[in-house]
Amino acid sequence: MNTANLQLEGLIMAVAAMNRLLAEKGLVSHDEIHRALSEAEAGFEAKAAGLSDSNRKGMVFPIRVLTLANRAASGGEAFDFSTYARMVGDRT
C-alpha cells in the first residue's frame, strides 16, 4: 500500500473519531451526521455523472466509510478501517 493510502486511511478514521466525539458531547446527533454525509454523497454523485464507475466509487468511498462508522458509533460499536472498507465493498 502506498503512503497516500495510509494517510487517507488515517484521516478517514480521525474524522470518524471526531464525528463520534461530537455526537457523544451532544453537539450533533448521529442522525444529523448521517444527513450531512448523505448530502455530501449525493453532491459527489451528481458531479461524478460522467466518470467511470470505479472513479465514482473511489470518490464516495470515504463518505461511505464515515457513514458506516457513524452507524456503528450510534450503536456503541467501532471497527477498524479494513472492516469498514470490506463493508463498503460488500454494499457496492
BELVENKA-V485148 format. One record per residue. SS is DSSP state (@ for helix, = for strand, . for the rest). OMEGA is omega in whole degrees, -180 to 180 (NA if undefined). Layout:
ss->{SS & SS}
omega->{OMEGA & OMEGA}
//
This chain:
ss->{. & . & @ & @ & @ & @ & @ & @ & @ & @ & @ & @ & @ & @ & @ & @ & @ & @ & @ & @ & @ & @ & @ & @ & . & . & . & . & . & @ & @ & @ & @ & @ & @ & @ & @ & @ & @ & @ & @ & @ & @ & @ & @ & @ & @ & . & . & . & . & . & @ & @ & @ & @ & @ & @ & @ & @ & @ & @ & @ & @ & @ & @ & @ & @ & @ & @ & @ & @ & @ & @ & . & . & . & . & . & . & @ & @ & @ & @ & @ & @ & @ & @ & @ & @ & @ & .}
omega->{-179 & -174 & -179 & 178 & 179 & 178 & 178 & 178 & 179 & 180 & 179 & -179 & 176 & 178 & 177 & 179 & 178 & 177 & 179 & 179 & 179 & 179 & 179 & 180 & 179 & 180 & 173 & 177 & 176 & 177 & 178 & 177 & 179 & 179 & 180 & 179 & 178 & 177 & 178 & 180 & 179 & 177 & 177 & 180 & -180 & 180 & -173 & -175 & -177 & -177 & 175 & -180 & -179 & 177 & 178 & 179 & 177 & -180 & -175 & -179 & -179 & 180 & 180 & 176 & -180 & 177 & 178 & 179 & 178 & 178 & 179 & -179 & 180 & 177 & 179 & -179 & 173 & 180 & 175 & -175 & -177 & 177 & 177 & -180 & 178 & 179 & 177 & 180 & 180 & -177 & -177 & NA}
//
